[in-house]
Amino acid sequence: MNSNDSVALLSNKGEYTLFSYGDTTITFLTGKHLERYTAVKEWDNGYIVVMAKDVGKPEHEDYIDLLPILENLYMSPESFLKNIKKVRLGYDRWCHGYGQ
């Protein structure tokens, strides 16, 4: 397994957040005011601390808990998350993708 095999990508497209790992992309509603994620500060096995920029507001710290999202999708959090060691912003991947 090379180092890129353990990296997941996080981005947003409008009010939707996209979390991608391997061949799977999870898309979930975030909020209509989210402009962009600006940094991933921490990854803790399904819990992500991010810096986010909302329209008309200063950058702020925010939190994403993937466990209930995965469970609502009938996905095993343990299986899906077990090999993810790092999360980075993935806007470059989506420049020609979802929502355009």
TORVEX-810156 format. One line per field, with one value per residue: residue number from 1; residue in three letters; x, y, z of N, C-alpha, C in turn. Coordinates in nm, 4 decimals, always signed. Layout:
% residues N
seq = NUM, ...
type = ala, ...
npx = X, ...
npy = Y, ...
npz = Z, ...
capx = X, ...
capy = Y, ...
capz = Z, ...
cpx = X, ...
cpy = Y, ...
cpz = Z, ...
This chain:
% residues 100
seq = 1, 2, 3, 4, 5, 6, 7, 8, 9, 10, 11, 12, 13, 14, 15, 16, 17, 18, 19, 20, 21, 22, 23, 24, 25, 26, 27, 28, 29, 30, 31, 32, 33, 34, 35, 36, 37, 38, 39, 40, 41, 42, 43, 44, 45, 46, 47, 48, 49, 50, 51, 52, 53, 54, 55, 56, 57, 58, 59, 60, 61, 62, 63, 64, 65, 66, 67, 68, 69, 70, 71, 72, 73, 74, 75, 76, 77, 78, 79, 80, 81, 82, 83, 84, 85, 86, 87, 88, 89, 90, 91, 92, 93, 94, 95, 96, 97, 98, 99, 100
type = met, asn, ser, asn, asp, ser, val, ala, leu, leu, ser, asn, lys, gly, glu, tyr, thr, leu, phe, ser, tyr, gly, asp, thr, thr, ile, thr, phe, leu, thr, gly, lys, his, leu, glu, arg, tyr, thr, ala, val, lys, glu, trp, asp, asn, gly, tyr, ile, val, val, met, ala, lys, asp, val, gly, lys, pro, glu, his, glu, asp, tyr, ile, asp, leu, leu, pro, ile, leu, glu, asn, leu, tyr, met, ser, pro, glu, ser, phe, leu, lys, asn, ile, lys, lys, val, arg, leu, gly, tyr, asp, arg, trp, cys, his, gly, tyr, gly, gln
npx = +0.0848, +0.0758, +0.1487, -0.0539, -0.2709, -0.3820, -0.5053, -0.7796, -1.0185, -1.1585, -1.4099, -1.6290, -1.9274, -2.1131, -2.3861, -2.3276, -2.1220, -1.8387, -1.6906, -1.4306, -1.2931, -1.0838, -1.2725, -1.5102, -1.7413, -1.8899, -2.1649, -2.3090, -2.5539, -2.4577, -2.4825, -2.6346, -2.4823, -2.2146, -1.9112, -1.6568, -1.4237, -1.1263, -0.9049, -0.7843, -0.7680, -0.7546, -0.7759, -0.9570, -1.0295, -1.2896, -1.3909, -1.3661, -1.1839, -1.2139, -1.1250, -1.3415, -1.5089, -1.7750, -2.0268, -1.9940, -1.8925, -1.6272, -1.3488, -1.3776, -1.3588, -1.4804, -1.6733, -1.6932, -1.8670, -1.8369, -1.9347, -2.2220, -2.3277, -2.2240, -2.3390, -2.6124, -2.6184, -2.6022, -2.3478, -2.0495, -1.8801, -1.6345, -1.5140, -1.5017, -1.3475, -1.1086, -0.8502, -0.7860, -0.5622, -0.5135, -0.6677, -0.7203, -0.7739, -0.9690, -1.0298, -0.9153, -0.9585, -1.2277, -1.2785, -1.3760, -1.5924, -1.8545, -2.1649, -2.1220
npy = -0.1178, +0.2099, +0.5501, +0.7221, +0.5557, +0.5559, +0.7952, +1.0087, +1.2208, +1.5455, +1.7763, +2.0374, +2.1078, +2.3581, +2.3319, +2.0762, +1.8276, +1.6396, +1.3345, +1.1319, +0.8132, +0.5710, +0.3913, +0.4996, +0.7572, +0.9668, +1.1675, +1.4366, +1.6524, +1.9679, +2.2483, +2.5501, +2.7788, +2.7249, +2.8034, +2.7037, +2.4486, +2.5118, +2.4034, +2.0933, +2.0031, +1.7934, +1.4391, +1.1743, +0.8805, +0.8872, +1.1165, +1.4515, +1.7481, +2.0609, +2.3626, +2.6107, +2.8166, +3.0259, +3.1873, +3.5315, +3.5366, +3.5123, +3.2809, +2.9698, +2.7157, +2.3872, +2.0808, +1.7417, +1.4467, +1.1381, +0.8864, +0.8507, +0.9182, +0.7235, +0.4962, +0.5512, +0.5122, +0.2465, +0.1405, -0.0119, +0.1509, +0.0756, -0.0954, +0.0729, +0.2929, +0.1937, +0.1863, +0.4480, +0.6981, +0.9638, +1.2769, +1.4967, +1.8135, +1.8035, +1.9527, +1.9880, +1.7447, +1.7480, +1.9447, +1.9095, +1.7590, +1.6432, +1.8066, +1.9935
npz = +0.0000, -0.1022, +0.0094, -0.0822, -0.0950, +0.1524, +0.1937, +0.2185, +0.0514, +0.0915, +0.0163, -0.1019, -0.2823, -0.3488, -0.1352, -0.0614, +0.0846, -0.0099, +0.0412, -0.0219, -0.0732, -0.1994, -0.4306, -0.3587, -0.3054, -0.0816, -0.0521, +0.1107, +0.2581, +0.3669, +0.4280, +0.3228, +0.3352, +0.3366, +0.1982, +0.1390, +0.2368, +0.4099, +0.5318, +0.6630, +0.9850, +1.1686, +1.1810, +1.3021, +1.2897, +1.1552, +1.2568, +1.1838, +1.2052, +1.0770, +0.9010, +0.7956, +0.5553, +0.5538, +0.3570, +0.3594, +0.6181, +0.8647, +0.8490, +1.0224, +1.2799, +1.2302, +1.2499, +1.1476, +1.1661, +1.0562, +1.1249, +1.1977, +0.9488, +0.7728, +0.8924, +0.8506, +0.5808, +0.5646, +0.5714, +0.6852, +0.9292, +1.0466, +0.8543, +0.6244, +0.7110, +0.8131, +0.6820, +0.6305, +0.6819, +0.6668, +0.5865, +0.3254, +0.1579, -0.1363, -0.3682, -0.6217, -0.7481, -0.8033, -0.9892, -1.2460, -1.1998, -0.9973, -0.9998, -1.1998
capx = +0.0000, +0.1542, +0.0945, -0.1777, -0.3787, -0.4384, -0.5504, -0.9151, -1.0339, -1.2747, -1.4376, -1.7717, -1.9811, -2.2340, -2.4261, -2.2964, -1.9858, -1.7976, -1.5829, -1.3959, -1.1833, -1.0855, -1.3735, -1.6356, -1.7611, -2.0094, -2.2101, -2.4124, -2.5910, -2.3811, -2.5483, -2.6326, -2.3912, -2.0750, -1.8432, -1.5429, -1.3341, -0.9967, -0.7971, -0.8175, -0.6812, -0.7380, -0.8513, -0.9577, -1.1102, -1.4286, -1.4192, -1.2771, -1.1835, -1.1798, -1.1482, -1.4410, -1.5447, -1.9140, -2.0509, -2.0090, -1.8442, -1.4851, -1.3129, -1.4024, -1.3395, -1.6040, -1.6538, -1.7706, -1.8666, -1.8790, -1.9916, -2.3669, -2.3552, -2.1978, -2.4403, -2.7384, -2.6043, -2.5855, -2.2076, -1.9767, -1.7750, -1.5069, -1.4567, -1.4727, -1.2498, -0.9926, -0.7217, -0.7658, -0.4656, -0.5057, -0.7677, -0.6745, -0.8714, -0.9676, -1.0986, -0.8577, -1.0197, -1.3668, -1.2934, -1.4549, -1.6795, -1.9882, -2.2362, -2.0913
capy = +0.0000, +0.3328, +0.6507, +0.7774, +0.4602, +0.5771, +0.9342, +1.0391, +1.3581, +1.6187, +1.9024, +2.0648, +2.1643, +2.4229, +2.2906, +1.9355, +1.7851, +1.5159, +1.2642, +1.0253, +0.7235, +0.4596, +0.4056, +0.5403, +0.8969, +0.9910, +1.3050, +1.4654, +1.7917, +2.0354, +2.3744, +2.6373, +2.8925, +2.6830, +2.8456, +2.6160, +2.4060, +2.5745, +2.3196, +1.9799, +2.0162, +1.6679, +1.3203, +1.0767, +0.7626, +0.9201, +1.2499, +1.5450, +1.8888, +2.1372, +2.5061, +2.6329, +2.9551, +3.0443, +3.3096, +3.6531, +3.5228, +3.4759, +3.1397, +2.9173, +2.5728, +2.3106, +1.9395, +1.6463, +1.3121, +1.0478, +0.7611, +0.8395, +0.9252, +0.5899, +0.4050, +0.5795, +0.4585, +0.1019, +0.1067, -0.0404, +0.2502, +0.0096, -0.1433, +0.1832, +0.3881, +0.1291, +0.2125, +0.5917, +0.7527, +1.1083, +1.3403, +1.6249, +1.8777, +1.7412, +2.0358, +1.9667, +1.6247, +1.7716, +2.0622, +1.8734, +1.6490, +1.6540, +1.9327, +2.0893
capz = +0.0000, -0.1005, +0.1007, -0.1362, -0.0706, +0.2856, +0.1998, +0.1722, +0.0042, +0.1398, -0.0515, -0.1092, -0.4054, -0.2988, -0.0011, -0.0425, +0.1157, -0.0754, +0.1098, -0.1152, -0.0406, -0.2943, -0.5356, -0.2957, -0.2698, -0.0025, -0.0674, +0.2095, +0.2724, +0.4711, +0.4609, +0.2051, +0.3529, +0.3266, +0.0761, +0.1101, +0.3433, +0.3837, +0.5871, +0.7488, +1.1013, +1.2421, +1.1411, +1.4105, +1.2593, +1.1256, +1.3080, +1.1142, +1.2443, +0.9574, +0.8957, +0.6909, +0.5248, +0.5151, +0.2807, +0.4379, +0.7549, +0.8715, +0.8597, +1.1561, +1.2985, +1.2207, +1.2810, +1.0693, +1.2233, +0.9495, +1.1747, +1.1761, +0.8053, +0.7187, +0.9455, +0.7802, +0.4461, +0.5846, +0.5474, +0.8078, +0.9527, +1.0741, +0.7284, +0.5332, +0.7664, +0.8750, +0.6168, +0.6104, +0.7790, +0.6512, +0.5010, +0.2717, +0.0706, -0.2683, -0.4670, -0.7540, -0.8062, -0.8409, -1.0749, -1.3636, -1.1557, -0.9426, -0.9954, -1.3076
cpx = +0.0892, +0.0828, -0.0351, -0.2959, -0.4452, -0.4915, -0.6915, -0.9213, -1.1640, -1.2889, -1.5863, -1.8038, -2.1136, -2.2629, -2.3987, -2.1484, -1.9610, -1.6787, -1.5531, -1.2772, -1.1940, -1.1846, -1.5062, -1.6348, -1.8945, -2.0422, -2.3221, -2.4325, -2.5178, -2.4517, -2.5327, -2.5368, -2.2436, -2.0179, -1.7354, -1.4765, -1.1967, -0.8790, -0.8575, -0.7184, -0.6540, -0.8276, -0.8425, -1.0630, -1.2589, -1.4709, -1.3165, -1.2950, -1.1326, -1.1900, -1.2399, -1.4684, -1.6898, -1.9283, -2.0729, -1.9603, -1.6959, -1.4668, -1.3320, -1.3756, -1.4757, -1.5716, -1.7459, -1.7549, -1.9235, -1.9508, -2.1427, -2.4047, -2.3354, -2.3031, -2.5748, -2.7368, -2.5866, -2.4460, -2.1418, -1.8677, -1.6383, -1.4385, -1.4141, -1.3569, -1.1164, -0.8580, -0.6927, -0.6757, -0.4631, -0.6205, -0.7092, -0.7847, -0.8579, -1.0369, -1.0446, -0.9196, -1.1570, -1.3847, -1.3740, -1.5615, -1.8160, -2.0444, -2.2055, -2.1470
cpy = +0.1239, +0.4386, +0.7119, +0.6845, +0.4820, +0.7193, +0.9466, +1.1871, +1.4186, +1.7472, +1.9303, +2.1222, +2.2251, +2.3745, +2.1436, +1.9145, +1.6541, +1.4598, +1.1414, +0.9455, +0.6023, +0.4872, +0.4573, +0.6891, +0.9091, +1.1389, +1.3292, +1.6161, +1.8531, +2.1611, +2.4716, +2.7547, +2.8545, +2.7249, +2.7450, +2.5708, +2.4622, +2.4924, +2.2028, +1.9842, +1.8826, +1.5597, +1.2208, +0.9695, +0.7923, +1.0568, +1.3456, +1.6849, +1.9662, +2.2868, +2.5278, +2.7816, +2.9552, +3.1782, +3.4260, +3.6454, +3.4877, +3.3242, +3.0935, +2.7669, +2.5037, +2.1626, +1.8533, +1.5098, +1.2178, +0.9227, +0.7531, +0.8455, +0.7885, +0.4898, +0.4259, +0.5286, +0.3060, +0.0547, +0.0800, +0.0646, +0.1863, -0.0346, -0.0281, +0.2694, +0.3260, +0.1623, +0.3615, +0.6451, +0.9054, +1.1541, +1.4716, +1.6838, +1.8222, +1.8221, +2.0143, +1.8452, +1.6545, +1.8866, +2.0334, +1.7704, +1.6926, +1.7947, +2.0310, +2.0420
cpz = +0.0000, -0.0172, +0.0501, -0.1150, +0.0645, +0.3039, +0.1420, +0.1346, +0.0545, +0.0600, -0.0411, -0.2460, -0.3666, -0.1582, +0.0287, -0.0120, +0.0442, +0.0010, +0.0257, -0.0646, -0.1318, -0.4054, -0.4831, -0.2648, -0.1986, -0.0153, +0.0332, +0.2215, +0.3905, +0.5190, +0.3464, +0.2174, +0.3423, +0.1914, +0.0375, +0.2397, +0.3097, +0.4368, +0.6634, +0.8642, +1.1691, +1.1831, +1.2552, +1.3818, +1.2416, +1.1734, +1.2488, +1.1718, +1.1233, +0.9861, +0.7762, +0.6746, +0.4792, +0.4436, +0.3771, +0.5809, +0.7537, +0.8803, +1.0045, +1.1599, +1.2954, +1.2370, +1.1947, +1.1358, +1.1177, +0.9995, +1.1546, +1.0279, +0.7418, +0.7657, +0.8776, +0.6363, +0.4483, +0.5434, +0.6827, +0.8271, +0.9734, +0.9448, +0.6379, +0.5824, +0.8056, +0.8115, +0.5943, +0.7221, +0.7774, +0.5624, +0.4543, +0.1862, -0.0702, -0.3754, -0.6078, -0.8236, -0.8632, -0.9398, -1.2017, -1.3292, -1.1116, -0.9509, -1.1049, -1.4382
